[in-house]
Amino acid sequence: MTLYLQEQIFSFDHFDIWDEDGNVKYQVDRVLFQFGRKLVVTDVQGREICFVQHIPFSVPCSYELAVPSGSVQLDRHFSLFSQRYSIDSLAWEVAGSFMSLDFSITQGDKLIARIEKAWPAFQDRYQLEIADEKDELTALCVVLAIDIEAERHSN
């Protein structure tokens, strides 16, 4: 399954996510005046289906990813020469180039999802390939959380 996101859109308070056929599948809204950054994902009818929220004062930096199957915590791990993320409860590891939105989500040797620049790249369009439909919303929330983190560090 494939979803498409537009990088420049992330800086606004609302943006759409498209499916393989170019149809809007999800809408994302930033919750303003919230302590800790929060993005809410809705379906095209406007029903909230999941959200991503920075957990204030968390060490390491953490995000709550609330999806219909339950909440999980995405943690950022620091080291001198690299960074990585993980969701320990799912045994997911996230590695790659986070600032350029080019990374993979794995569980052991199994690929869960991969985000990279979509070709042909009209503007900065990104393609999120998800191996199993059941992981779609969690993988999408991982991408959104990492984008929030990249935005926090670029400001």
N, CA, C and O atoms as a GROMACS GRO file, in nm:
protein
  620
    1MET      N    1   0.084  -0.116   0.000
    1MET     CA    2   0.000   0.000   0.000
    1MET      C    3   0.089   0.124   0.000
    1MET      O    4   0.195   0.125   0.063
    2THR      N    5   0.046   0.226  -0.071
    2THR     CA    6   0.127   0.347  -0.086
    2THR      C    7   0.045   0.471  -0.050
    2THR      O    8  -0.071   0.485  -0.090
    3LEU      N    9   0.107   0.561   0.026
    3LEU     CA   10   0.049   0.691   0.057
    3LEU      C   11   0.147   0.797   0.009
    3LEU      O   12   0.267   0.774   0.004
    4TYR      N   13   0.094   0.915  -0.026
    4TYR     CA   14   0.177   1.026  -0.073
    4TYR      C   15   0.158   1.147   0.016
    4TYR      O   16   0.046   1.181   0.055
    5LEU      N   17   0.271   1.213   0.048
    5LEU     CA   18   0.271   1.331   0.133
    5LEU      C   19   0.352   1.439   0.062
    5LEU      O   20   0.440   1.408  -0.018
    6GLN      N   21   0.322   1.563   0.091
    6GLN     CA   22   0.393   1.676   0.033
    6GLN      C   23   0.474   1.745   0.143
    6GLN      O   24   0.416   1.795   0.239
    7GLU      N   25   0.608   1.748   0.130
    7GLU     CA   26   0.692   1.802   0.236
    7GLU      C   27   0.660   1.947   0.272
    7GLU      O   28   0.645   1.978   0.390
    8GLN      N   29   0.648   2.034   0.173
    8GLN     CA   30   0.626   2.175   0.204
    8GLN      C   31   0.496   2.197   0.277
    8GLN      O   32   0.479   2.298   0.345
    9ILE      N   33   0.404   2.106   0.265
    9ILE     CA   34   0.275   2.119   0.332
    9ILE      C   35   0.291   2.105   0.483
    9ILE      O   36   0.212   2.162   0.558
   10PHE      N   37   0.393   2.031   0.529
   10PHE     CA   38   0.409   2.006   0.672
   10PHE      C   39   0.421   2.134   0.754
   10PHE      O   40   0.394   2.132   0.874
   11SER      N   41   0.460   2.243   0.693
   11SER     CA   42   0.478   2.365   0.771
   11SER      C   43   0.346   2.438   0.795
   11SER      O   44   0.343   2.534   0.871
   12PHE      N   45   0.240   2.396   0.733
   12PHE     CA   46   0.110   2.459   0.752
   12PHE      C   47   0.030   2.386   0.860
   12PHE      O   48   0.077   2.289   0.918
   13ASP      N   49  -0.090   2.433   0.886
   13ASP     CA   50  -0.172   2.374   0.991
   13ASP      C   51  -0.268   2.267   0.941
   13ASP      O   52  -0.333   2.201   1.021
   14HIS      N   53  -0.277   2.248   0.809
   14HIS     CA   54  -0.364   2.146   0.752
   14HIS      C   55  -0.302   2.096   0.622
   14HIS      O   56  -0.253   2.175   0.541
   15PHE      N   57  -0.305   1.965   0.601
   15PHE     CA   58  -0.262   1.910   0.473
   15PHE      C   59  -0.329   1.775   0.451
   15PHE      O   60  -0.380   1.712   0.543
   16ASP      N   61  -0.327   1.732   0.326
   16ASP     CA   62  -0.389   1.606   0.286
   16ASP      C   63  -0.284   1.500   0.258
   16ASP      O   64  -0.169   1.530   0.228
   17ILE      N   65  -0.327   1.374   0.269
   17ILE     CA   66  -0.245   1.259   0.234
   17ILE      C   67  -0.326   1.180   0.132
   17ILE      O   68  -0.444   1.152   0.152
   18TRP      N   69  -0.259   1.143   0.020
   18TRP     CA   70  -0.327   1.079  -0.091
   18TRP      C   71  -0.294   0.931  -0.099
   18TRP      O   72  -0.189   0.886  -0.051
   19ASP      N   73  -0.384   0.855  -0.161
   19ASP     CA   74  -0.358   0.714  -0.188
   19ASP      C   75  -0.294   0.699  -0.326
   19ASP      O   76  -0.262   0.798  -0.391
   20GLU      N   77  -0.274   0.574  -0.370
   20GLU     CA   78  -0.208   0.545  -0.497
   20GLU      C   79  -0.282   0.601  -0.618
   20GLU      O   80  -0.221   0.628  -0.722
   21ASP      N   81  -0.416   0.618  -0.604
   21ASP     CA   82  -0.497   0.666  -0.716
   21ASP      C   83  -0.513   0.818  -0.717
   21ASP      O   84  -0.587   0.872  -0.800
   22GLY      N   85  -0.445   0.887  -0.625
   22GLY     CA   86  -0.454   1.032  -0.621
   22GLY      C   87  -0.572   1.085  -0.542
   22GLY      O   88  -0.600   1.205  -0.546
   23ASN      N   89  -0.644   0.997  -0.471
   23ASN     CA   90  -0.758   1.038  -0.390
   23ASN      C   91  -0.711   1.077  -0.250
   23ASN      O   92  -0.621   1.013  -0.195
   24VAL      N   93  -0.770   1.180  -0.194
   24VAL     CA   94  -0.740   1.217  -0.056
   24VAL      C   95  -0.789   1.104   0.033
   24VAL      O   96  -0.907   1.067   0.029
   25LYS      N   97  -0.699   1.050   0.114
   25LYS     CA   98  -0.735   0.941   0.205
   25LYS      C   99  -0.744   0.990   0.349
   25LYS      O  100  -0.833   0.950   0.424
   26TYR      N  101  -0.651   1.078   0.387
   26TYR     CA  102  -0.648   1.133   0.522
   26TYR      C  103  -0.624   1.284   0.516
   26TYR      O  104  -0.570   1.337   0.420
   27GLN      N  105  -0.667   1.350   0.622
   27GLN     CA  106  -0.639   1.491   0.639
   27GLN      C  107  -0.570   1.507   0.774
   27GLN      O  108  -0.607   1.442   0.872
   28VAL      N  109  -0.472   1.594   0.779
   28VAL     CA  110  -0.394   1.614   0.902
   28VAL      C  111  -0.407   1.759   0.943
   28VAL      O  112  -0.389   1.850   0.862
   29ASP      N  113  -0.437   1.780   1.071
   29ASP     CA  114  -0.449   1.914   1.125
   29ASP      C  115  -0.360   1.927   1.248
   29ASP      O  116  -0.355   1.839   1.333
   30ARG      N  117  -0.292   2.040   1.255
   30ARG     CA  118  -0.211   2.071   1.373
   30ARG      C  119  -0.305   2.132   1.477
   30ARG      O  120  -0.384   2.222   1.445
   31VAL      N  121  -0.296   2.084   1.600
   31VAL     CA  122  -0.375   2.139   1.709
   31VAL      C  123  -0.298   2.258   1.763
   31VAL      O  124  -0.187   2.243   1.815
   32LEU      N  125  -0.356   2.375   1.750
   32LEU     CA  126  -0.291   2.498   1.795
   32LEU      C  127  -0.316   2.518   1.945
   32LEU      O  128  -0.413   2.466   2.001
   33PHE      N  129  -0.230   2.595   2.006
   33PHE     CA  130  -0.242   2.629   2.148
   33PHE      C  131  -0.245   2.504   2.236
   33PHE      O  132  -0.321   2.496   2.332
   34GLN      N  133  -0.161   2.409   2.200
   34GLN     CA  134  -0.150   2.282   2.271
   34GLN      C  135  -0.011   2.276   2.333
   34GLN      O  136   0.087   2.310   2.267
   35PHE      N  137   0.000   2.233   2.458
   35PHE     CA  138   0.130   2.216   2.521
   35PHE      C  139   0.188   2.086   2.469
   35PHE      O  140   0.138   1.978   2.500
   36GLY      N  141   0.294   2.094   2.391
   36GLY     CA  142   0.346   1.978   2.320
   36GLY      C  143   0.278   1.974   2.184
   36GLY      O  144   0.156   1.982   2.176
   37ARG      N  145   0.356   1.962   2.080
   37ARG     CA  146   0.298   1.964   1.945
   37ARG      C  147   0.210   1.842   1.922
   37ARG      O  148   0.242   1.731   1.965
   38LYS      N  149   0.099   1.865   1.852
   38LYS     CA  150   0.004   1.757   1.828
   38LYS      C  151  -0.052   1.768   1.687
   38LYS      O  152  -0.090   1.877   1.643
   39LEU      N  153  -0.058   1.655   1.617
   39LEU     CA  154  -0.123   1.646   1.487
   39LEU      C  155  -0.236   1.544   1.498
   39LEU      O  156  -0.219   1.436   1.557
   40VAL      N  157  -0.351   1.578   1.442
   40VAL     CA  158  -0.467   1.490   1.442
   40VAL      C  159  -0.493   1.447   1.299
   40VAL      O  160  -0.499   1.530   1.209
   41VAL      N  161  -0.510   1.316   1.279
   41VAL     CA  162  -0.539   1.260   1.146
   41VAL      C  163  -0.686   1.223   1.143
   41VAL      O  164  -0.736   1.153   1.231
   42THR      N  165  -0.757   1.272   1.039
   42THR     CA  166  -0.898   1.240   1.021
   42THR      C  167  -0.918   1.172   0.886
   42THR      O  168  -0.835   1.183   0.796
   43ASP      N  169  -1.030   1.102   0.875
   43ASP     CA  170  -1.065   1.047   0.743
   43ASP      C  171  -1.130   1.159   0.662
   43ASP      O  172  -1.144   1.271   0.711
   44VAL      N  173  -1.171   1.129   0.540
   44VAL     CA  174  -1.226   1.235   0.453
   44VAL      C  175  -1.361   1.286   0.501
   44VAL      O  176  -1.406   1.392   0.457
   45GLN      N  177  -1.427   1.212   0.590
   45GLN     CA  178  -1.553   1.260   0.648
   45GLN      C  179  -1.529   1.347   0.771
   45GLN      O  180  -1.624   1.398   0.831
   46GLY      N  181  -1.402   1.365   0.809
   46GLY     CA  182  -1.369   1.451   0.923
   46GLY      C  183  -1.367   1.381   1.057
   46GLY      O  184  -1.356   1.448   1.160
   47ARG      N  185  -1.376   1.247   1.059
   47ARG     CA  186  -1.372   1.172   1.185
   47ARG      C  187  -1.227   1.148   1.226
   47ARG      O  188  -1.146   1.101   1.146
   48GLU      N  189  -1.195   1.180   1.352
   48GLU     CA  190  -1.060   1.156   1.401
   48GLU      C  191  -1.032   1.007   1.407
   48GLU      O  192  -1.111   0.930   1.462
   49ILE      N  193  -0.918   0.966   1.348
   49ILE     CA  194  -0.884   0.824   1.351
   49ILE      C  195  -0.755   0.797   1.427
   49ILE      O  196  -0.733   0.685   1.474
   50CYS      N  197  -0.669   0.896   1.439
   50CYS     CA  198  -0.547   0.879   1.517
   50CYS      C  199  -0.484   1.015   1.543
   50CYS      O  200  -0.524   1.115   1.485
   51PHE      N  201  -0.383   1.017   1.630
   51PHE     CA  202  -0.310   1.142   1.652
   51PHE      C  203  -0.167   1.112   1.694
   51PHE      O  204  -0.132   1.002   1.737
   52VAL      N  205  -0.084   1.216   1.679
   52VAL     CA  206   0.057   1.213   1.718
   52VAL      C  207   0.077   1.329   1.813
   52VAL      O  208   0.040   1.442   1.781
   53GLN      N  209   0.136   1.303   1.931
   53GLN     CA  210   0.159   1.412   2.026
   53GLN      C  211   0.296   1.399   2.089
   53GLN      O  212   0.334   1.293   2.139
   54HIS      N  213   0.370   1.511   2.086
   54HIS     CA  214   0.498   1.517   2.155
   54HIS      C  215   0.471   1.510   2.304
   54HIS      O  216   0.381   1.578   2.354
   55ILE      N  217   0.548   1.428   2.375
   55ILE     CA  218   0.533   1.419   2.520
   55ILE      C  219   0.630   1.521   2.581
   55ILE      O  220   0.751   1.501   2.578
   56PRO      N  221   0.577   1.631   2.636
   56PRO     CA  222   0.664   1.738   2.687
   56PRO      C  223   0.760   1.688   2.795
   56PRO      O  224   0.725   1.603   2.878
   57PHE      N  225   0.880   1.741   2.793
   57PHE     CA  226   0.984   1.712   2.891
   57PHE      C  227   1.028   1.566   2.894
   57PHE      O  228   1.088   1.521   2.992
   58SER      N  229   1.000   1.491   2.787
   58SER     CA  230   1.040   1.351   2.784
   58SER      C  231   1.188   1.337   2.750
   58SER      O  232   1.239   1.408   2.663
   59VAL      N  233   1.254   1.246   2.819
   59VAL     CA  234   1.395   1.216   2.792
   59VAL      C  235   1.405   1.065   2.786
   59VAL      O  236   1.383   1.000   2.888
   60PRO      N  237   1.437   1.004   2.673
   60PRO     CA  238   1.465   1.073   2.548
   60PRO      C  239   1.337   1.134   2.492
   60PRO      O  240   1.227   1.110   2.542
   61CYS      N  241   1.352   1.214   2.388
   61CYS     CA  242   1.237   1.279   2.325
   61CYS      C  243   1.139   1.170   2.279
   61CYS      O  244   1.178   1.077   2.208
   62SER      N  245   1.013   1.182   2.319
   62SER     CA  246   0.915   1.077   2.290
   62SER      C  247   0.786   1.136   2.235
   62SER      O  248   0.753   1.253   2.257
   63TYR      N  249   0.715   1.051   2.161
   63TYR     CA  250   0.587   1.088   2.103
   63TYR      C  251   0.486   0.979   2.132
   63TYR      O  252   0.518   0.860   2.126
   64GLU      N  253   0.363   1.020   2.164
   64GLU     CA  254   0.254   0.925   2.176
   64GLU      C  255   0.190   0.914   2.038
   64GLU      O  256   0.155   1.015   1.977
   65LEU      N  257   0.174   0.790   1.990
   65LEU     CA  258   0.106   0.764   1.864
   65LEU      C  259  -0.021   0.687   1.899
   65LEU      O  260  -0.015   0.570   1.936
   66ALA      N  261  -0.135   0.752   1.889
   66ALA     CA  262  -0.262   0.690   1.925
   66ALA      C  263  -0.336   0.649   1.799
   66ALA      O  264  -0.380   0.734   1.722
   67VAL      N  265  -0.348   0.520   1.779
   67VAL     CA  266  -0.416   0.462   1.663
   67VAL      C  267  -0.531   0.376   1.714
   67VAL      O  268  -0.535   0.345   1.833
   68PRO      N  269  -0.625   0.336   1.628
   68PRO     CA  270  -0.739   0.258   1.676
   68PRO      C  271  -0.702   0.131   1.754
   68PRO      O  272  -0.776   0.089   1.842
   69SER      N  273  -0.588   0.070   1.723
   69SER     CA  274  -0.549  -0.052   1.794
   69SER      C  275  -0.485  -0.023   1.930
   69SER      O  276  -0.456  -0.117   2.005
   70GLY      N  277  -0.463   0.103   1.963
   70GLY     CA  278  -0.406   0.141   2.093
   70GLY      C  279  -0.295   0.242   2.076
   70GLY      O  280  -0.259   0.279   1.965
   71SER      N  281  -0.241   0.287   2.188
   71SER     CA  282  -0.133   0.385   2.185
   71SER      C  283   0.002   0.318   2.201
   71SER      O  284   0.016   0.219   2.273
   72VAL      N  285   0.100   0.374   2.130
   72VAL     CA  286   0.238   0.329   2.144
   72VAL      C  287   0.325   0.453   2.160
   72VAL      O  288   0.282   0.564   2.130
   73GLN      N  289   0.447   0.431   2.207
   73GLN     CA  290   0.538   0.543   2.228
   73GLN      C  291   0.658   0.529   2.135
   73GLN      O  292   0.726   0.427   2.134
   74LEU      N  293   0.682   0.635   2.058
   74LEU     CA  294   0.799   0.644   1.970
   74LEU      C  295   0.906   0.722   2.045
   74LEU      O  296   0.882   0.836   2.086
   75ASP      N  297   1.025   0.662   2.062
   75ASP     CA  298   1.134   0.727   2.134
   75ASP      C  299   1.248   0.760   2.039
   75ASP      O  300   1.284   0.680   1.952
   76ARG      N  301   1.305   0.878   2.058
   76ARG     CA  302   1.423   0.917   1.983
   76ARG      C  303   1.545   0.886   2.069
   76ARG      O  304   1.549   0.920   2.187
   77HIS      N  305   1.644   0.819   2.009
   77HIS     CA  306   1.766   0.783   2.080
   77HIS      C  307   1.881   0.867   2.026
   77HIS      O  308   1.898   0.880   1.905
   78PHE      N  309   1.958   0.924   2.117
   78PHE     CA  310   2.068   1.012   2.080
   78PHE      C  311   2.201   0.938   2.088
   78PHE      O  312   2.222   0.854   2.175
   79SER      N  313   2.289   0.972   1.996
   79SER     CA  314   2.429   0.932   2.003
   79SER      C  315   2.510   1.041   1.934
   79SER      O  316   2.453   1.131   1.873
   80LEU      N  317   2.640   1.032   1.943
   80LEU     CA  318   2.724   1.139   1.887
   80LEU      C  319   2.712   1.154   1.736
   80LEU      O  320   2.709   1.266   1.685
   81PHE      N  321   2.705   1.043   1.664
   81PHE     CA  322   2.714   1.050   1.519
   81PHE      C  323   2.587   1.008   1.445
   81PHE      O  324   2.584   1.012   1.322
   82SER      N  325   2.486   0.967   1.515
   82SER     CA  326   2.364   0.925   1.446
   82SER      C  327   2.244   0.942   1.539
   82SER      O  328   2.258   0.970   1.658
   83GLN      N  329   2.129   0.926   1.482
   83GLN     CA  330   2.007   0.924   1.560
   83GLN      C  331   1.922   0.810   1.510
   83GLN      O  332   1.930   0.770   1.393
   84ARG      N  333   1.840   0.759   1.597
   84ARG     CA  334   1.747   0.654   1.557
   84ARG      C  335   1.623   0.665   1.645
   84ARG      O  336   1.624   0.731   1.750
   85TYR      N  337   1.520   0.600   1.601
   85TYR     CA  338   1.394   0.598   1.675
   85TYR      C  339   1.353   0.453   1.694
   85TYR      O  340   1.397   0.364   1.620
   86SER      N  341   1.269   0.429   1.794
   86SER     CA  342   1.217   0.294   1.814
   86SER      C  343   1.081   0.300   1.881
   86SER      O  344   1.047   0.396   1.950
   87ILE      N  345   1.005   0.195   1.858
   87ILE     CA  346   0.882   0.169   1.932
   87ILE      C  347   0.905   0.034   1.998
   87ILE      O  348   0.885  -0.070   1.936
   88ASP      N  349   0.947   0.037   2.122
   88ASP     CA  350   0.986  -0.086   2.190
   88ASP      C  351   0.872  -0.186   2.202
   88ASP      O  352   0.896  -0.306   2.190
   89SER      N  353   0.750  -0.140   2.225
   89SER     CA  354   0.637  -0.231   2.243
   89SER      C  355   0.606  -0.311   2.116
   89SER      O  356   0.545  -0.418   2.123
   90LEU      N  357   0.646  -0.260   1.999
   90LEU     CA  358   0.625  -0.330   1.872
   90LEU      C  359   0.754  -0.390   1.817
   90LEU      O  360   0.752  -0.460   1.717
   91ALA      N  361   0.866  -0.362   1.884
   91ALA     CA  362   1.001  -0.403   1.838
   91ALA      C  363   1.031  -0.342   1.701
   91ALA      O  364   1.096  -0.405   1.618
   92TRP      N  365   0.984  -0.218   1.679
   92TRP     CA  366   1.012  -0.147   1.555
   92TRP      C  367   1.136  -0.060   1.573
   92TRP      O  368   1.153   0.004   1.677
   93GLU      N  369   1.220  -0.059   1.473
   93GLU     CA  370   1.336   0.029   1.468
   93GLU      C  371   1.322   0.118   1.345
   93GLU      O  372   1.276   0.074   1.240
   94VAL      N  373   1.360   0.244   1.359
   94VAL     CA  374   1.351   0.339   1.249
   94VAL      C  375   1.491   0.393   1.224
   94VAL      O  376   1.556   0.445   1.316
   95ALA      N  377   1.539   0.382   1.100
   95ALA     CA  378   1.674   0.427   1.068
   95ALA      C  379   1.677   0.486   0.927
   95ALA      O  380   1.601   0.445   0.839
   96GLY      N  381   1.765   0.583   0.908
   96GLY     CA  382   1.781   0.646   0.777
   96GLY      C  383   1.813   0.793   0.794
   96GLY      O  384   1.864   0.835   0.898
   97SER      N  385   1.782   0.870   0.692
   97SER     CA  386   1.806   1.013   0.693
   97SER      C  387   1.674   1.083   0.727
   97SER      O  388   1.585   1.094   0.643
   98PHE      N  389   1.663   1.129   0.851
   98PHE     CA  390   1.536   1.184   0.898
   98PHE      C  391   1.509   1.324   0.844
   98PHE      O  392   1.394   1.358   0.817
   99MET      N  393   1.613   1.405   0.829
   99MET     CA  394   1.593   1.542   0.780
   99MET      C  395   1.544   1.544   0.635
   99MET      O  396   1.472   1.636   0.595
  100SER      N  397   1.582   1.444   0.556
  100SER     CA  398   1.537   1.440   0.416
  100SER      C  399   1.421   1.344   0.395
  100SER      O  400   1.387   1.312   0.281
  101LEU      N  401   1.360   1.297   0.504
  101LEU     CA  402   1.249   1.202   0.497
  101LEU      C  403   1.282   1.085   0.404
  101LEU      O  404   1.212   1.060   0.305
  102ASP      N  405   1.387   1.015   0.437
  102ASP     CA  406   1.430   0.897   0.362
  102ASP      C  407   1.474   0.793   0.465
  102ASP      O  408   1.592   0.786   0.500
  103PHE      N  409   1.379   0.713   0.513
  103PHE     CA  410   1.412   0.616   0.617
  103PHE      C  411   1.321   0.494   0.608
  103PHE      O  412   1.220   0.494   0.538
  104SER      N  413   1.360   0.391   0.682
  104SER     CA  414   1.286   0.265   0.685
  104SER      C  415   1.244   0.233   0.827
  104SER      O  416   1.312   0.269   0.924
  105ILE      N  417   1.132   0.165   0.839
  105ILE     CA  418   1.083   0.113   0.965
  105ILE      C  419   1.092  -0.039   0.954
  105ILE      O  420   1.035  -0.098   0.862
  106THR      N  421   1.162  -0.101   1.046
  106THR     CA  422   1.180  -0.247   1.042
  106THR      C  423   1.144  -0.309   1.175
  106THR      O  424   1.139  -0.243   1.279
  107GLN      N  425   1.119  -0.438   1.168
  107GLN     CA  426   1.097  -0.521   1.287
  107GLN      C  427   1.186  -0.643   1.268
  107GLN      O  428   1.148  -0.739   1.201
  108GLY      N  429   1.305  -0.639   1.327
  108GLY     CA  430   1.405  -0.741   1.298
  108GLY      C  431   1.448  -0.726   1.154
  108GLY      O  432   1.491  -0.618   1.112
  109ASP      N  433   1.437  -0.834   1.076
  109ASP     CA  434   1.472  -0.830   0.934
  109ASP      C  435   1.354  -0.794   0.844
  109ASP      O  436   1.370  -0.782   0.723
  110LYS      N  437   1.237  -0.779   0.902
  110LYS     CA  438   1.114  -0.753   0.826
  110LYS      C  439   1.095  -0.603   0.803
  110LYS      O  440   1.098  -0.525   0.898
  111LEU      N  441   1.075  -0.562   0.677
  111LEU     CA  442   1.047  -0.423   0.644
  111LEU      C  443   0.899  -0.394   0.670
  111LEU      O  444   0.811  -0.460   0.615
  112ILE      N  445   0.873  -0.296   0.755
  112ILE     CA  446   0.736  -0.254   0.785
  112ILE      C  447   0.693  -0.146   0.687
  112ILE      O  448   0.585  -0.154   0.628
  113ALA      N  449   0.779  -0.044   0.670
  113ALA     CA  450   0.746   0.068   0.581
  113ALA      C  451   0.873   0.141   0.541
  113ALA      O  452   0.977   0.130   0.607
  114ARG      N  453   0.862   0.215   0.432
  114ARG     CA  454   0.974   0.297   0.384
  114ARG      C  455   0.918   0.425   0.327
  114ARG      O  456   0.821   0.423   0.252
  115ILE      N  457   0.980   0.539   0.364
  115ILE     CA  458   0.941   0.667   0.304
  115ILE      C  459   1.061   0.722   0.229
  115ILE      O  460   1.174   0.718   0.278
  116GLU      N  461   1.033   0.773   0.109
  116GLU     CA  462   1.139   0.830   0.026
  116GLU      C  463   1.076   0.928  -0.072
  116GLU      O  464   0.954   0.933  -0.086
  117LYS      N  465   1.160   1.004  -0.139
  117LYS     CA  466   1.112   1.100  -0.239
  117LYS      C  467   1.042   1.023  -0.352
  117LYS      O  468   1.093   0.923  -0.401
  118ALA      N  469   0.925   1.070  -0.390
  118ALA     CA  470   0.849   1.006  -0.498
  118ALA      C  471   0.899   1.058  -0.632
  118ALA      O  472   0.932   1.176  -0.646
  119TRP      N  473   0.904   0.972  -0.730
  119TRP     CA  474   0.947   1.011  -0.865
  119TRP      C  475   0.833   0.988  -0.961
  119TRP      O  476   0.764   0.887  -0.950
  120PRO      N  477   0.810   1.077  -1.055
  120PRO     CA  478   0.881   1.203  -1.069
  120PRO      C  479   0.843   1.296  -0.955
  120PRO      O  480   0.728   1.298  -0.911
  121ALA      N  481   0.937   1.372  -0.909
  121ALA     CA  482   0.916   1.459  -0.793
  121ALA      C  483   0.873   1.597  -0.839
  121ALA      O  484   0.956   1.682  -0.870
  122PHE      N  485   0.743   1.619  -0.841
  122PHE     CA  486   0.691   1.752  -0.866
  122PHE      C  487   0.683   1.816  -0.728
  122PHE      O  488   0.607   1.770  -0.643
  123GLN      N  489   0.759   1.920  -0.707
  123GLN     CA  490   0.778   1.979  -0.575
  123GLN      C  491   0.847   1.874  -0.488
  123GLN      O  492   0.924   1.793  -0.539
  124ASP      N  493   0.821   1.873  -0.360
  124ASP     CA  494   0.882   1.775  -0.271
  124ASP      C  495   0.776   1.676  -0.225
  124ASP      O  496   0.724   1.686  -0.114
  125ARG      N  497   0.745   1.582  -0.311
  125ARG     CA  498   0.644   1.482  -0.283
  125ARG      C  499   0.712   1.354  -0.234
  125ARG      O  500   0.812   1.310  -0.292
  126TYR      N  501   0.657   1.295  -0.127
  126TYR     CA  502   0.716   1.176  -0.068
  126TYR      C  503   0.619   1.059  -0.075
  126TYR      O  504   0.497   1.075  -0.067
  127GLN      N  505   0.678   0.941  -0.089
  127GLN     CA  506   0.602   0.818  -0.104
  127GLN      C  507   0.627   0.731   0.018
  127GLN      O  508   0.741   0.700   0.051
  128LEU      N  509   0.520   0.691   0.085
  128LEU     CA  510   0.526   0.602   0.200
  128LEU      C  511   0.474   0.466   0.158
  128LEU      O  512   0.354   0.448   0.136
  129GLU      N  513   0.565   0.369   0.146
  129GLU     CA  514   0.529   0.231   0.111
  129GLU      C  515   0.513   0.152   0.240
  129GLU      O  516   0.604   0.148   0.323
  130ILE      N  517   0.397   0.090   0.257
  130ILE     CA  518   0.368   0.013   0.378
  130ILE      C  519   0.343  -0.132   0.337
  130ILE      O  520   0.258  -0.160   0.252
  131ALA      N  521   0.418  -0.223   0.398
  131ALA     CA  522   0.413  -0.364   0.358
  131ALA      C  523   0.279  -0.430   0.394
  131ALA      O  524   0.225  -0.507   0.314
  132ASP      N  525   0.226  -0.402   0.511
  132ASP     CA  526   0.104  -0.467   0.558
  132ASP      C  527   0.002  -0.360   0.597
  132ASP      O  528   0.033  -0.269   0.673
  133GLU      N  529  -0.117  -0.372   0.544
  133GLU     CA  530  -0.222  -0.273   0.567
  133GLU      C  531  -0.249  -0.249   0.715
  133GLU      O  532  -0.285  -0.138   0.753
  134LYS      N  533  -0.233  -0.351   0.800
  134LYS     CA  534  -0.260  -0.335   0.943
  134LYS      C  535  -0.165  -0.235   1.010
  134LYS      O  536  -0.196  -0.182   1.117
  135ASP      N  537  -0.050  -0.210   0.948
  135ASP     CA  538   0.050  -0.118   1.004
  135ASP      C  539   0.038   0.024   0.947
  135ASP      O  540   0.118   0.111   0.981
  136GLU      N  541  -0.062   0.047   0.861
  136GLU     CA  542  -0.072   0.174   0.789
  136GLU      C  543  -0.075   0.296   0.880
  136GLU      O  544   0.007   0.386   0.863
  137LEU      N  545  -0.166   0.301   0.975
  137LEU     CA  546  -0.180   0.422   1.057
  137LEU      C  547  -0.061   0.441   1.152
  137LEU      O  548  -0.018   0.554   1.174
  138THR      N  549  -0.009   0.333   1.207
  138THR     CA  550   0.106   0.346   1.296
  138THR      C  551   0.228   0.395   1.218
  138THR      O  552   0.300   0.484   1.265
  139ALA      N  553   0.251   0.340   1.099
  139ALA     CA  554   0.364   0.384   1.015
  139ALA      C  555   0.346   0.530   0.976
  139ALA      O  556   0.442   0.606   0.978
  140LEU      N  557   0.225   0.570   0.939
  140LEU     CA  558   0.198   0.710   0.905
  140LEU      C  559   0.227   0.800   1.025
  140LEU      O  560   0.287   0.906   1.009
  141CYS      N  561   0.186   0.759   1.144
  141CYS     CA  562   0.211   0.839   1.264
  141CYS      C  563   0.360   0.850   1.293
  141CYS      O  564   0.406   0.954   1.341
  142VAL      N  565   0.437   0.745   1.266
  142VAL     CA  566   0.582   0.752   1.283
  142VAL      C  567   0.639   0.862   1.194
  142VAL      O  568   0.719   0.944   1.239
  143VAL      N  569   0.598   0.863   1.068
  143VAL     CA  570   0.647   0.965   0.973
  143VAL      C  571   0.609   1.105   1.022
  143VAL      O  572   0.691   1.196   1.018
  144LEU      N  573   0.487   1.122   1.067
  144LEU     CA  574   0.443   1.254   1.114
  144LEU      C  575   0.521   1.298   1.238
  144LEU      O  576   0.558   1.415   1.250
  145ALA      N  577   0.545   1.205   1.331
  145ALA     CA  578   0.620   1.239   1.452
  145ALA      C  579   0.763   1.279   1.416
  145ALA      O  580   0.815   1.376   1.471
  146ILE      N  581   0.827   1.206   1.326
  146ILE     CA  582   0.964   1.239   1.288
  146ILE      C  583   0.969   1.374   1.216
  146ILE      O  584   1.065   1.449   1.230
  147ASP      N  585   0.865   1.405   1.139
  147ASP     CA  586   0.860   1.536   1.075
  147ASP      C  587   0.843   1.647   1.178
  147ASP      O  588   0.905   1.753   1.164
  148ILE      N  589   0.762   1.626   1.280
  148ILE     CA  590   0.748   1.724   1.388
  148ILE      C  591   0.884   1.747   1.453
  148ILE      O  592   0.924   1.860   1.479
  149GLU      N  593   0.955   1.639   1.480
  149GLU     CA  594   1.086   1.648   1.545
  149GLU      C  595   1.186   1.722   1.456
  149GLU      O  596   1.262   1.806   1.506
  150ALA      N  597   1.186   1.693   1.327
  150ALA     CA  598   1.276   1.764   1.235
  150ALA      C  599   1.242   1.912   1.231
  150ALA      O  600   1.331   1.996   1.229
  151GLU      N  601   1.114   1.944   1.231
  151GLU     CA  602   1.070   2.085   1.231
  151GLU      C  603   1.112   2.154   1.361
  151GLU      O  604   1.154   2.270   1.358
  152ARG      N  605   1.101   2.084   1.474
  152ARG     CA  606   1.141   2.142   1.604
  152ARG      C  607   1.289   2.178   1.602
  152ARG      O  608   1.329   2.282   1.656
  153HIS      N  609   1.371   2.092   1.542
  153HIS     CA  610   1.515   2.116   1.544
  153HIS      C  611   1.562   2.212   1.434
  153HIS      O  612   1.673   2.264   1.442
  154SER      N  613   1.479   2.235   1.334
  154SER     CA  614   1.518   2.331   1.230
  154SER      C  615   1.484   2.474   1.269
  154SER      O  616   1.534   2.569   1.209
  155ASN      N  617   1.398   2.491   1.369
  155ASN     CA  618   1.358   2.627   1.416
  155ASN      C  619   1.453   2.677   1.521
  155ASN      O  620   1.437   2.788   1.571
   0.00000   0.00000   0.00000
